[in-house]
Structure formats: C-alpha cells, structure tokens
C-alpha cells in the first residue's frame, strides 16, 4: 500500500476509536465488585495502560470504575 492510504486508514481508525471504539469493551465478571472491596479495605488502585490518558479516563468513567 502507498503511504497516503496507510495514513488515511490510521486516521479513520483513530477517529472511530475516539468516538465509538473506546466504549466497545466489556469488563471481566465481578471486576466492579472486586475493585470496590479492594478500595473499601483501604488499598489504593492504579491503572496501567498503553492507551492515551484521555481515552483511559473516558473508559474508566464509562464503566463507572473511578
């Protein structure tokens, strides 16, 4: 493929991910309950991800994990 096509595909992917794709996930069973129990026990929780901060925070909020 030529470089222009590759750049267009990347832009289309990024646009779709930024508007729809970041919400097309599902949580493992009982994750919200486990996180609440961990926090209730006084432990801190952290997020490690390769996603940009802006998307990670949106995903965390969307799934009510904050």
CHARMM internal coordinates of N, CA and C (Angstrom, degrees):
IC EDIT
DIST 1 N 1 CA 1.4571
DIST 1 CA 1 C 1.5178
ANGL 1 N 1 CA 1 C 109.16
DIST 1 C 2 N 1.2857
ANGL 1 CA 1 C 2 N 113.11
DIHE 1 N 1 CA 1 C 2 N 152.39
DIST 2 N 2 CA 1.4627
ANGL 1 C 2 N 2 CA 117.03
DIHE 1 CA 1 C 2 N 2 CA 178.79
DIST 2 CA 2 C 1.5283
ANGL 2 N 2 CA 2 C 109.88
DIHE 1 C 2 N 2 CA 2 C -84.14
DIST 2 C 3 N 1.3120
ANGL 2 CA 2 C 3 N 116.29
DIHE 2 N 2 CA 2 C 3 N 155.66
DIST 3 N 3 CA 1.4546
ANGL 2 C 3 N 3 CA 122.26
DIHE 2 CA 2 C 3 N 3 CA -173.95
DIST 3 CA 3 C 1.5241
ANGL 3 N 3 CA 3 C 113.76
DIHE 2 C 3 N 3 CA 3 C -57.89
DIST 3 C 4 N 1.3255
ANGL 3 CA 3 C 4 N 117.48
DIHE 3 N 3 CA 3 C 4 N -33.30
DIST 4 N 4 CA 1.4604
ANGL 3 C 4 N 4 CA 120.92
DIHE 3 CA 3 C 4 N 4 CA -179.69
DIST 4 CA 4 C 1.5260
ANGL 4 N 4 CA 4 C 110.62
DIHE 3 C 4 N 4 CA 4 C -66.53
DIST 4 C 5 N 1.3127
ANGL 4 CA 4 C 5 N 116.75
DIHE 4 N 4 CA 4 C 5 N -41.78
DIST 5 N 5 CA 1.4676
ANGL 4 C 5 N 5 CA 120.84
DIHE 4 CA 4 C 5 N 5 CA 178.75
DIST 5 CA 5 C 1.5245
ANGL 5 N 5 CA 5 C 109.90
DIHE 4 C 5 N 5 CA 5 C -64.10
DIST 5 C 6 N 1.3141
ANGL 5 CA 5 C 6 N 117.13
DIHE 5 N 5 CA 5 C 6 N -43.48
DIST 6 N 6 CA 1.4651
ANGL 5 C 6 N 6 CA 121.08
DIHE 5 CA 5 C 6 N 6 CA 179.31
DIST 6 CA 6 C 1.5230
ANGL 6 N 6 CA 6 C 110.17
DIHE 5 C 6 N 6 CA 6 C -61.04
DIST 6 C 7 N 1.3244
ANGL 6 CA 6 C 7 N 117.38
DIHE 6 N 6 CA 6 C 7 N -44.12
DIST 7 N 7 CA 1.4623
ANGL 6 C 7 N 7 CA 120.67
DIHE 6 CA 6 C 7 N 7 CA 178.29
DIST 7 CA 7 C 1.5246
ANGL 7 N 7 CA 7 C 111.41
DIHE 6 C 7 N 7 CA 7 C -61.91
DIST 7 C 8 N 1.3318
ANGL 7 CA 7 C 8 N 117.73
DIHE 7 N 7 CA 7 C 8 N -39.83
DIST 8 N 8 CA 1.4616
ANGL 7 C 8 N 8 CA 121.67
DIHE 7 CA 7 C 8 N 8 CA 178.86
DIST 8 CA 8 C 1.5282
ANGL 8 N 8 CA 8 C 111.03
DIHE 7 C 8 N 8 CA 8 C -65.34
DIST 8 C 9 N 1.3215
ANGL 8 CA 8 C 9 N 116.57
DIHE 8 N 8 CA 8 C 9 N -41.66
DIST 9 N 9 CA 1.4572
ANGL 8 C 9 N 9 CA 120.77
DIHE 8 CA 8 C 9 N 9 CA 178.91
DIST 9 CA 9 C 1.5283
ANGL 9 N 9 CA 9 C 110.24
DIHE 8 C 9 N 9 CA 9 C -63.24
DIST 9 C 10 N 1.3118
ANGL 9 CA 9 C 10 N 116.72
DIHE 9 N 9 CA 9 C 10 N -43.83
DIST 10 N 10 CA 1.4676
ANGL 9 C 10 N 10 CA 120.95
DIHE 9 CA 9 C 10 N 10 CA 178.99
DIST 10 CA 10 C 1.5327
ANGL 10 N 10 CA 10 C 110.25
DIHE 9 C 10 N 10 CA 10 C -62.04
DIST 10 C 11 N 1.3170
ANGL 10 CA 10 C 11 N 117.39
DIHE 10 N 10 CA 10 C 11 N -43.59
DIST 11 N 11 CA 1.4692
ANGL 10 C 11 N 11 CA 120.60
DIHE 10 CA 10 C 11 N 11 CA 178.66
DIST 11 CA 11 C 1.5249
ANGL 11 N 11 CA 11 C 111.39
DIHE 10 C 11 N 11 CA 11 C -63.12
DIST 11 C 12 N 1.3300
ANGL 11 CA 11 C 12 N 117.24
DIHE 11 N 11 CA 11 C 12 N -42.01
DIST 12 N 12 CA 1.4621
ANGL 11 C 12 N 12 CA 120.70
DIHE 11 CA 11 C 12 N 12 CA 177.90
DIST 12 CA 12 C 1.5210
ANGL 12 N 12 CA 12 C 111.05
DIHE 11 C 12 N 12 CA 12 C -63.57
DIST 12 C 13 N 1.3275
ANGL 12 CA 12 C 13 N 116.37
DIHE 12 N 12 CA 12 C 13 N -43.65
DIST 13 N 13 CA 1.4634
ANGL 12 C 13 N 13 CA 120.07
DIHE 12 CA 12 C 13 N 13 CA 178.06
DIST 13 CA 13 C 1.5210
ANGL 13 N 13 CA 13 C 110.25
DIHE 12 C 13 N 13 CA 13 C -60.32
DIST 13 C 14 N 1.3127
ANGL 13 CA 13 C 14 N 117.80
DIHE 13 N 13 CA 13 C 14 N -48.83
DIST 14 N 14 CA 1.4646
ANGL 13 C 14 N 14 CA 121.47
DIHE 13 CA 13 C 14 N 14 CA -177.63
DIST 14 CA 14 C 1.5253
ANGL 14 N 14 CA 14 C 111.66
DIHE 13 C 14 N 14 CA 14 C -62.89
DIST 14 C 15 N 1.3253
ANGL 14 CA 14 C 15 N 117.00
DIHE 14 N 14 CA 14 C 15 N -39.10
DIST 15 N 15 CA 1.4602
ANGL 14 C 15 N 15 CA 119.95
DIHE 14 CA 14 C 15 N 15 CA 178.63
DIST 15 CA 15 C 1.5298
ANGL 15 N 15 CA 15 C 110.35
DIHE 14 C 15 N 15 CA 15 C -64.87
DIST 15 C 16 N 1.3284
ANGL 15 CA 15 C 16 N 116.66
DIHE 15 N 15 CA 15 C 16 N -45.48
DIST 16 N 16 CA 1.4609
ANGL 15 C 16 N 16 CA 119.61
DIHE 15 CA 15 C 16 N 16 CA -179.48
DIST 16 CA 16 C 1.5251
ANGL 16 N 16 CA 16 C 110.66
DIHE 15 C 16 N 16 CA 16 C -64.67
DIST 16 C 17 N 1.3292
ANGL 16 CA 16 C 17 N 116.57
DIHE 16 N 16 CA 16 C 17 N -42.66
DIST 17 N 17 CA 1.4657
ANGL 16 C 17 N 17 CA 119.42
DIHE 16 CA 16 C 17 N 17 CA 179.34
DIST 17 CA 17 C 1.5221
ANGL 17 N 17 CA 17 C 110.71
DIHE 16 C 17 N 17 CA 17 C -61.42
DIST 17 C 18 N 1.3183
ANGL 17 CA 17 C 18 N 117.64
DIHE 17 N 17 CA 17 C 18 N -41.96
DIST 18 N 18 CA 1.4627
ANGL 17 C 18 N 18 CA 122.05
DIHE 17 CA 17 C 18 N 18 CA -176.52
DIST 18 CA 18 C 1.5182
ANGL 18 N 18 CA 18 C 112.72
DIHE 17 C 18 N 18 CA 18 C -67.52
DIST 18 C 19 N 1.3265
ANGL 18 CA 18 C 19 N 117.84
DIHE 18 N 18 CA 18 C 19 N -23.68
DIST 19 N 19 CA 1.4611
ANGL 18 C 19 N 19 CA 120.56
DIHE 18 CA 18 C 19 N 19 CA -176.01
DIST 19 CA 19 C 1.5212
ANGL 19 N 19 CA 19 C 113.86
DIHE 18 C 19 N 19 CA 19 C -107.59
DIST 19 C 20 N 1.3153
ANGL 19 CA 19 C 20 N 117.36
DIHE 19 N 19 CA 19 C 20 N -32.06
DIST 20 N 20 CA 1.4693
ANGL 19 C 20 N 20 CA 121.58
DIHE 19 CA 19 C 20 N 20 CA -174.42
DIST 20 CA 20 C 1.5228
ANGL 20 N 20 CA 20 C 112.05
DIHE 19 C 20 N 20 CA 20 C -130.61
DIST 20 C 21 N 1.2992
ANGL 20 CA 20 C 21 N 115.53
DIHE 20 N 20 CA 20 C 21 N -48.09
DIST 21 N 21 CA 1.4642
ANGL 20 C 21 N 21 CA 121.67
DIHE 20 CA 20 C 21 N 21 CA -170.62
DIST 21 CA 21 C 1.5116
ANGL 21 N 21 CA 21 C 115.52
DIHE 20 C 21 N 21 CA 21 C -58.15
DIST 21 C 22 N 1.3338
ANGL 21 CA 21 C 22 N 117.11
DIHE 21 N 21 CA 21 C 22 N -35.21
DIST 22 N 22 CA 1.4602
ANGL 21 C 22 N 22 CA 118.52
DIHE 21 CA 21 C 22 N 22 CA -177.63
DIST 22 CA 22 C 1.5220
ANGL 22 N 22 CA 22 C 112.25
DIHE 21 C 22 N 22 CA 22 C -66.74
DIST 22 C 23 N 1.3182
ANGL 22 CA 22 C 23 N 117.68
DIHE 22 N 22 CA 22 C 23 N -16.66
DIST 23 N 23 CA 1.4682
ANGL 22 C 23 N 23 CA 121.20
DIHE 22 CA 22 C 23 N 23 CA 178.79
DIST 23 CA 23 C 1.5281
ANGL 23 N 23 CA 23 C 112.53
DIHE 22 C 23 N 23 CA 23 C -99.31
DIST 23 C 24 N 1.3094
ANGL 23 CA 23 C 24 N 117.68
DIHE 23 N 23 CA 23 C 24 N -0.90
DIST 24 N 24 CA 1.4670
ANGL 23 C 24 N 24 CA 121.95
DIHE 23 CA 23 C 24 N 24 CA -179.81
DIST 24 CA 24 C 1.5287
ANGL 24 N 24 CA 24 C 110.40
DIHE 23 C 24 N 24 CA 24 C -91.04
DIST 24 C 25 N 1.2819
ANGL 24 CA 24 C 25 N 114.50
DIHE 24 N 24 CA 24 C 25 N 56.66
DIST 25 N 25 CA 1.4578
ANGL 24 C 25 N 25 CA 121.98
DIHE 24 CA 24 C 25 N 25 CA 179.64
DIST 25 CA 25 C 1.5163
ANGL 25 N 25 CA 25 C 108.26
DIHE 24 C 25 N 25 CA 25 C -127.98
DIST 25 C 26 N 1.2877
ANGL 25 CA 25 C 26 N 115.81
DIHE 25 N 25 CA 25 C 26 N 170.03
DIST 26 N 26 CA 1.4630
ANGL 25 C 26 N 26 CA 119.52
DIHE 25 CA 25 C 26 N 26 CA 171.64
DIST 26 CA 26 C 1.5291
ANGL 26 N 26 CA 26 C 107.36
DIHE 25 C 26 N 26 CA 26 C -141.82
DIST 26 C 27 N 1.3149
ANGL 26 CA 26 C 27 N 115.01
DIHE 26 N 26 CA 26 C 27 N 149.52
DIST 27 N 27 CA 1.4602
ANGL 26 C 27 N 27 CA 120.38
DIHE 26 CA 26 C 27 N 27 CA -179.74
DIST 27 CA 27 C 1.5202
ANGL 27 N 27 CA 27 C 109.94
DIHE 26 C 27 N 27 CA 27 C -85.96
DIST 27 C 28 N 1.3059
ANGL 27 CA 27 C 28 N 115.65
DIHE 27 N 27 CA 27 C 28 N 150.99
DIST 28 N 28 CA 1.4535
ANGL 27 C 28 N 28 CA 119.49
DIHE 27 CA 27 C 28 N 28 CA 170.83
DIST 28 CA 28 C 1.5270
ANGL 28 N 28 CA 28 C 107.98
DIHE 27 C 28 N 28 CA 28 C -64.01
DIST 28 C 29 N 1.3336
ANGL 28 CA 28 C 29 N 117.32
DIHE 28 N 28 CA 28 C 29 N 150.38
DIST 29 N 29 CA 1.4689
ANGL 28 C 29 N 29 CA 119.55
DIHE 28 CA 28 C 29 N 29 CA -179.43
DIST 29 CA 29 C 1.5322
ANGL 29 N 29 CA 29 C 111.95
DIHE 28 C 29 N 29 CA 29 C -55.26
DIST 29 C 30 N 1.3021
ANGL 29 CA 29 C 30 N 116.50
DIHE 29 N 29 CA 29 C 30 N 140.69
DIST 30 N 30 CA 1.4637
ANGL 29 C 30 N 30 CA 126.71
DIHE 29 CA 29 C 30 N 30 CA 176.32
DIST 30 CA 30 C 1.5299
ANGL 30 N 30 CA 30 C 115.90
DIHE 29 C 30 N 30 CA 30 C 65.38
DIST 30 C 31 N 1.3193
ANGL 30 CA 30 C 31 N 118.66
DIHE 30 N 30 CA 30 C 31 N 8.76
DIST 31 N 31 CA 1.4677
ANGL 30 C 31 N 31 CA 119.85
DIHE 30 CA 30 C 31 N 31 CA -179.71
DIST 31 CA 31 C 1.5307
ANGL 31 N 31 CA 31 C 111.78
DIHE 30 C 31 N 31 CA 31 C -59.30
DIST 31 C 32 N 1.3375
ANGL 31 CA 31 C 32 N 119.97
DIHE 31 N 31 CA 31 C 32 N -47.98
DIST 32 N 32 CA 1.4765
ANGL 31 C 32 N 32 CA 117.76
DIHE 31 CA 31 C 32 N 32 CA 179.46
DIST 32 CA 32 C 1.5286
ANGL 32 N 32 CA 32 C 112.67
DIHE 31 C 32 N 32 CA 32 C -58.00
DIST 32 C 33 N 1.3229
ANGL 32 CA 32 C 33 N 117.36
DIHE 32 N 32 CA 32 C 33 N -41.46
DIST 33 N 33 CA 1.4620
ANGL 32 C 33 N 33 CA 120.72
DIHE 32 CA 32 C 33 N 33 CA -179.86
DIST 33 CA 33 C 1.5300
ANGL 33 N 33 CA 33 C 111.90
DIHE 32 C 33 N 33 CA 33 C -66.19
DIST 33 C 34 N 1.3070
ANGL 33 CA 33 C 34 N 116.57
DIHE 33 N 33 CA 33 C 34 N -40.80
DIST 34 N 34 CA 1.4655
ANGL 33 C 34 N 34 CA 120.75
DIHE 33 CA 33 C 34 N 34 CA 179.16
DIST 34 CA 34 C 1.5314
ANGL 34 N 34 CA 34 C 110.42
DIHE 33 C 34 N 34 CA 34 C -65.01
DIST 34 C 35 N 1.3283
ANGL 34 CA 34 C 35 N 116.92
DIHE 34 N 34 CA 34 C 35 N -43.82
DIST 35 N 35 CA 1.4621
ANGL 34 C 35 N 35 CA 119.70
DIHE 34 CA 34 C 35 N 35 CA 178.81
DIST 35 CA 35 C 1.5193
ANGL 35 N 35 CA 35 C 111.25
DIHE 34 C 35 N 35 CA 35 C -62.89
DIST 35 C 36 N 1.3249
ANGL 35 CA 35 C 36 N 117.30
DIHE 35 N 35 CA 35 C 36 N -41.09
DIST 36 N 36 CA 1.4656
ANGL 35 C 36 N 36 CA 120.02
DIHE 35 CA 35 C 36 N 36 CA 177.53
DIST 36 CA 36 C 1.5305
ANGL 36 N 36 CA 36 C 110.94
DIHE 35 C 36 N 36 CA 36 C -62.13
DIST 36 C 37 N 1.3237
ANGL 36 CA 36 C 37 N 117.09
DIHE 36 N 36 CA 36 C 37 N -42.03
DIST 37 N 37 CA 1.4688
ANGL 36 C 37 N 37 CA 120.79
DIHE 36 CA 36 C 37 N 37 CA 179.41
DIST 37 CA 37 C 1.5273
ANGL 37 N 37 CA 37 C 110.79
DIHE 36 C 37 N 37 CA 37 C -64.28
DIST 37 C 38 N 1.3167
ANGL 37 CA 37 C 38 N 116.97
DIHE 37 N 37 CA 37 C 38 N -41.25
DIST 38 N 38 CA 1.4640
ANGL 37 C 38 N 38 CA 121.22
DIHE 37 CA 37 C 38 N 38 CA 178.90
DIST 38 CA 38 C 1.5256
ANGL 38 N 38 CA 38 C 110.22
DIHE 37 C 38 N 38 CA 38 C -62.97
DIST 38 C 39 N 1.3222
ANGL 38 CA 38 C 39 N 116.65
DIHE 38 N 38 CA 38 C 39 N -45.78
DIST 39 N 39 CA 1.4671
ANGL 38 C 39 N 39 CA 120.53
DIHE 38 CA 38 C 39 N 39 CA 179.57
DIST 39 CA 39 C 1.5245
ANGL 39 N 39 CA 39 C 110.90
DIHE 38 C 39 N 39 CA 39 C -66.44
DIST 39 C 40 N 1.3285
ANGL 39 CA 39 C 40 N 117.34
DIHE 39 N 39 CA 39 C 40 N -41.14
DIST 40 N 40 CA 1.4568
ANGL 39 C 40 N 40 CA 121.79
DIHE 39 CA 39 C 40 N 40 CA 179.36
DIST 40 CA 40 C 1.5288
ANGL 40 N 40 CA 40 C 110.74
DIHE 39 C 40 N 40 CA 40 C -61.25
DIST 40 C 41 N 1.3270
ANGL 40 CA 40 C 41 N 116.44
DIHE 40 N 40 CA 40 C 41 N -32.91
DIST 41 N 41 CA 1.4612
ANGL 40 C 41 N 41 CA 121.66
DIHE 40 CA 40 C 41 N 41 CA 179.04
DIST 41 CA 41 C 1.5346
ANGL 41 N 41 CA 41 C 111.60
DIHE 40 C 41 N 41 CA 41 C -75.93
DIST 41 C 42 N 1.3380
ANGL 41 CA 41 C 42 N 116.79
DIHE 41 N 41 CA 41 C 42 N -3.94
DIST 42 N 42 CA 1.4590
ANGL 41 C 42 N 42 CA 120.20
DIHE 41 CA 41 C 42 N 42 CA 175.56
DIST 42 CA 42 C 1.5209
ANGL 42 N 42 CA 42 C 115.42
DIHE 41 C 42 N 42 CA 42 C 97.38
DIST 42 C 43 N 1.3128
ANGL 42 CA 42 C 43 N 117.28
DIHE 42 N 42 CA 42 C 43 N 4.68
DIST 43 N 43 CA 1.4587
ANGL 42 C 43 N 43 CA 119.85
DIHE 42 CA 42 C 43 N 43 CA 179.29
DIST 43 CA 43 C 1.5245
ANGL 43 N 43 CA 43 C 110.57
DIHE 42 C 43 N 43 CA 43 C -86.04
DIST 43 C 44 N 1.3247
ANGL 43 CA 43 C 44 N 115.72
DIHE 43 N 43 CA 43 C 44 N 149.43
DIST 44 N 44 CA 1.4569
ANGL 43 C 44 N 44 CA 120.91
DIHE 43 CA 43 C 44 N 44 CA 173.62
DIST 44 CA 44 C 1.5168
ANGL 44 N 44 CA 44 C 108.52
DIHE 43 C 44 N 44 CA 44 C -86.70
DIST 44 C 45 N 1.3195
ANGL 44 CA 44 C 45 N 115.95
DIHE 44 N 44 CA 44 C 45 N 149.07
DIST 45 N 45 CA 1.4613
ANGL 44 C 45 N 45 CA 120.39
DIHE 44 CA 44 C 45 N 45 CA 174.88
DIST 45 CA 45 C 1.5220
ANGL 45 N 45 CA 45 C 108.65
DIHE 44 C 45 N 45 CA 45 C -119.21
DIST 45 C 46 N 1.3104
ANGL 45 CA 45 C 46 N 115.68
DIHE 45 N 45 CA 45 C 46 N 151.04
DIST 46 N 46 CA 1.4543
ANGL 45 C 46 N 46 CA 122.31
DIHE 45 CA 45 C 46 N 46 CA -178.47
DIST 46 CA 46 C 1.5132
ANGL 46 N 46 CA 46 C 109.13
DIHE 45 C 46 N 46 CA 46 C -136.21
DIST 46 C 47 N 1.3073
ANGL 46 CA 46 C 47 N 115.88
DIHE 46 N 46 CA 46 C 47 N 159.16
DIST 47 N 47 CA 1.4617
ANGL 46 C 47 N 47 CA 122.11
DIHE 46 CA 46 C 47 N 47 CA 177.60
DIST 47 CA 47 C 1.5235
ANGL 47 N 47 CA 47 C 108.50
DIHE 46 C 47 N 47 CA 47 C -114.35
DIST 47 C 48 N 1.3242
ANGL 47 CA 47 C 48 N 115.47
DIHE 47 N 47 CA 47 C 48 N 130.70
DIST 48 N 48 CA 1.4604
ANGL 47 C 48 N 48 CA 121.40
DIHE 47 CA 47 C 48 N 48 CA 172.84
DIST 48 CA 48 C 1.5239
ANGL 48 N 48 CA 48 C 106.67
DIHE 47 C 48 N 48 CA 48 C -118.72
DIST 48 C 49 N 1.3141
ANGL 48 CA 48 C 49 N 116.43
DIHE 48 N 48 CA 48 C 49 N 120.06
DIST 49 N 49 CA 1.4589
ANGL 48 C 49 N 49 CA 120.76
DIHE 48 CA 48 C 49 N 49 CA -178.23
DIST 49 CA 49 C 1.5195
ANGL 49 N 49 CA 49 C 110.06
DIHE 48 C 49 N 49 CA 49 C -152.34
DIST 49 C 50 N 1.3009
ANGL 49 CA 49 C 50 N 115.29
DIHE 49 N 49 CA 49 C 50 N 155.65
DIST 50 N 50 CA 1.4679
ANGL 49 C 50 N 50 CA 119.96
DIHE 49 CA 49 C 50 N 50 CA 174.59
DIST 50 CA 50 C 1.5281
ANGL 50 N 50 CA 50 C 110.40
DIHE 49 C 50 N 50 CA 50 C -93.45
DIST 50 C 51 N 1.3286
ANGL 50 CA 50 C 51 N 117.05
DIHE 50 N 50 CA 50 C 51 N -1.58
DIST 51 N 51 CA 1.4597
ANGL 50 C 51 N 51 CA 120.55
DIHE 50 CA 50 C 51 N 51 CA 178.49
DIST 51 CA 51 C 1.5313
ANGL 51 N 51 CA 51 C 109.69
DIHE 50 C 51 N 51 CA 51 C -73.37
DIST 51 C 52 N 1.3330
ANGL 51 CA 51 C 52 N 116.77
DIHE 51 N 51 CA 51 C 52 N 150.29
DIST 52 N 52 CA 1.4600
ANGL 51 C 52 N 52 CA 118.90
DIHE 51 CA 51 C 52 N 52 CA 174.77
DIST 52 CA 52 C 1.5294
ANGL 52 N 52 CA 52 C 110.62
DIHE 51 C 52 N 52 CA 52 C -59.55
DIST 52 C 53 N 1.3143
ANGL 52 CA 52 C 53 N 116.51
DIHE 52 N 52 CA 52 C 53 N 147.83
DIST 53 N 53 CA 1.4632
ANGL 52 C 53 N 53 CA 123.09
DIHE 52 CA 52 C 53 N 53 CA -176.88
DIST 53 CA 53 C 1.5271
ANGL 53 N 53 CA 53 C 111.92
DIHE 52 C 53 N 53 CA 53 C -51.07
DIST 53 C 54 N 1.3285
ANGL 53 CA 53 C 54 N 116.94
DIHE 53 N 53 CA 53 C 54 N -44.33
DIST 54 N 54 CA 1.4623
ANGL 53 C 54 N 54 CA 120.26
DIHE 53 CA 53 C 54 N 54 CA -176.39
DIST 54 CA 54 C 1.5359
ANGL 54 N 54 CA 54 C 111.41
DIHE 53 C 54 N 54 CA 54 C -60.18
DIST 54 C 55 N 1.3200
ANGL 54 CA 54 C 55 N 117.40
DIHE 54 N 54 CA 54 C 55 N -37.95
DIST 55 N 55 CA 1.4709
ANGL 54 C 55 N 55 CA 120.27
DIHE 54 CA 54 C 55 N 55 CA 179.28
DIST 55 CA 55 C 1.5237
ANGL 55 N 55 CA 55 C 111.00
DIHE 54 C 55 N 55 CA 55 C -77.01
DIST 55 C 56 N 1.2987
ANGL 55 CA 55 C 56 N 116.77
DIHE 55 N 55 CA 55 C 56 N -40.21
DIST 56 N 56 CA 1.4652
ANGL 55 C 56 N 56 CA 120.15
DIHE 55 CA 55 C 56 N 56 CA 179.88
DIST 56 CA 56 C 1.5242
ANGL 56 N 56 CA 56 C 110.55
DIHE 55 C 56 N 56 CA 56 C -59.79
DIST 56 C 57 N 1.3206
ANGL 56 CA 56 C 57 N 117.07
DIHE 56 N 56 CA 56 C 57 N -44.22
DIST 57 N 57 CA 1.4620
ANGL 56 C 57 N 57 CA 119.35
DIHE 56 CA 56 C 57 N 57 CA -179.59
DIST 57 CA 57 C 1.5243
ANGL 57 N 57 CA 57 C 111.49
DIHE 56 C 57 N 57 CA 57 C -67.05
DIST 57 C 58 N 1.3211
ANGL 57 CA 57 C 58 N 117.84
DIHE 57 N 57 CA 57 C 58 N -36.51
DIST 58 N 58 CA 1.4629
ANGL 57 C 58 N 58 CA 120.78
DIHE 57 CA 57 C 58 N 58 CA 177.59
DIST 58 CA 58 C 1.5251
ANGL 58 N 58 CA 58 C 111.32
DIHE 57 C 58 N 58 CA 58 C -65.63
DIST 58 C 59 N 1.3165
ANGL 58 CA 58 C 59 N 117.01
DIHE 58 N 58 CA 58 C 59 N -40.72
DIST 59 N 59 CA 1.4650
ANGL 58 C 59 N 59 CA 121.21
DIHE 58 CA 58 C 59 N 59 CA 178.63
DIST 59 CA 59 C 1.5221
ANGL 59 N 59 CA 59 C 110.35
DIHE 58 C 59 N 59 CA 59 C -65.59
DIST 59 C 60 N 1.3167
ANGL 59 CA 59 C 60 N 116.89
DIHE 59 N 59 CA 59 C 60 N -44.20
DIST 60 N 60 CA 1.4745
ANGL 59 C 60 N 60 CA 121.15
DIHE 59 CA 59 C 60 N 60 CA 178.85
DIST 60 CA 60 C 1.5310
ANGL 60 N 60 CA 60 C 110.46
DIHE 59 C 60 N 60 CA 60 C -59.56
DIST 60 C 61 N 1.3161
ANGL 60 CA 60 C 61 N 117.05
DIHE 60 N 60 CA 60 C 61 N -45.24
DIST 61 N 61 CA 1.4575
ANGL 60 C 61 N 61 CA 120.92
DIHE 60 CA 60 C 61 N 61 CA 178.60
DIST 61 CA 61 C 1.5337
ANGL 61 N 61 CA 61 C 111.43
DIHE 60 C 61 N 61 CA 61 C -65.56
DIST 61 C 62 N 1.3324
ANGL 61 CA 61 C 62 N 116.45
DIHE 61 N 61 CA 61 C 62 N -44.10
DIST 62 N 62 CA 1.4680
ANGL 61 C 62 N 62 CA 121.25
DIHE 61 CA 61 C 62 N 62 CA -178.94
DIST 62 CA 62 C 1.5216
ANGL 62 N 62 CA 62 C 111.92
DIHE 61 C 62 N 62 CA 62 C -56.78
DIST 62 C 63 N 1.3317
ANGL 62 CA 62 C 63 N 115.91
DIHE 62 N 62 CA 62 C 63 N -40.69
DIST 63 N 63 CA 1.4624
ANGL 62 C 63 N 63 CA 120.38
DIHE 62 CA 62 C 63 N 63 CA -178.51
DIST 63 CA 63 C 1.5317
ANGL 63 N 63 CA 63 C 112.17
DIHE 62 C 63 N 63 CA 63 C -92.12
DIST 63 C 64 N 1.3339
ANGL 63 CA 63 C 64 N 117.40
DIHE 63 N 63 CA 63 C 64 N 10.79
DIST 64 N 64 CA 1.4552
ANGL 63 C 64 N 64 CA 124.22
DIHE 63 CA 63 C 64 N 64 CA 176.71
DIST 64 CA 64 C 1.5348
ANGL 64 N 64 CA 64 C 111.46
DIHE 63 C 64 N 64 CA 64 C 54.06
DIST 64 C 65 N 1.3303
ANGL 64 CA 64 C 65 N 115.23
DIHE 64 N 64 CA 64 C 65 N 49.02
DIST 65 N 65 CA 1.4627
ANGL 64 C 65 N 65 CA 120.87
DIHE 64 CA 64 C 65 N 65 CA -178.02
DIST 65 CA 65 C 1.5301
ANGL 65 N 65 CA 65 C 112.44
DIHE 64 C 65 N 65 CA 65 C -106.15
DIST 65 C 66 N 1.3119
ANGL 65 CA 65 C 66 N 117.62
DIHE 65 N 65 CA 65 C 66 N 0.46
DIST 66 N 66 CA 1.4620
ANGL 65 C 66 N 66 CA 118.62
DIHE 65 CA 65 C 66 N 66 CA -176.75
DIST 66 CA 66 C 1.5217
ANGL 66 N 66 CA 66 C 112.30
DIHE 65 C 66 N 66 CA 66 C -81.92
END
COOR INIT
IC SEED 1 N 1 CA 1 C
IC BUILD
